[in-house]
């Protein structure tokens, strides 16, 4: 007896919804972007106020955004 598979009853995803893998990838990229932002802010906070102002940064805004140093 032959077995056949029918995929007619498989529910379709809603339009615009992402797969599990796409959502996982998007979340990993988002987390990495936040990590890089904190790392860059940590470096920028080592600069003096004049250099920050010349490049359009505000020390208080950088401190508020948060900073970290990551050993890569």
PyMOL commands that set and color helices and strands:
alter all, ss='L'
color gray80, all
select helices_A, chain A and resi 20-44+49-54+59-65
alter helices_A, ss='H'
color red, helices_A
deselect
rebuild
show_as cartoon
